[in-house]
Structure formats: structure tokens, C-alpha cells
Amino acid sequence: MPYRVVEYDSDPTGMPGMEVLINEWAAKGYSFHQAVRESNRWVLFLSSNEFTSCS
């Protein structure tokens, strides 16, 4: 399963801004998997909703 790692620097909107970012990636076919806080930023892990076959 392909993953995408996205950094999120807390802007003035805070958590609602993170939700908007997650929704934008969901529209691109990714599901939120995990968020990890590092100092003053977040690292979001998103997984692809697309299935790939191994031939």
C-alpha cells in the first residue's frame, strides 16, 4: 500500500486547518492514517486508496 508523508505547520487555524488538509488529500484518493507531532509541526501519514496488483 503506497503511503504519502505530508508536513503540516500549525497555521493560525490550528486543527481545523489540518482537517482541511486531510480532506484535500482525501479528494486525491488518500486516507488519513496517522499524525505525529514534531516540535512545532505535524507529520501526517496518508495511505493511497488505490489498489495495485502484483503481476
Long-range contacts (C-beta under 8 A, 24 or more apart in sequence): 1-47, 1-48, 2-47, 2-48, 2-50, 2-52, 3-33, 3-45, 3-46, 3-47, 3-48, 4-30, 4-45, 4-46, 4-47, 4-48, 5-43, 5-44, 5-45, 5-46, 6-43, 6-44, 6-46, 7-41, 7-42, 7-43, 7-44, 8-35, 8-41, 8-42, 8-43, 8-44, 9-40, 9-41, 9-42, 10-40, 10-41, 10-42, 18-42, 18-44, 22-46
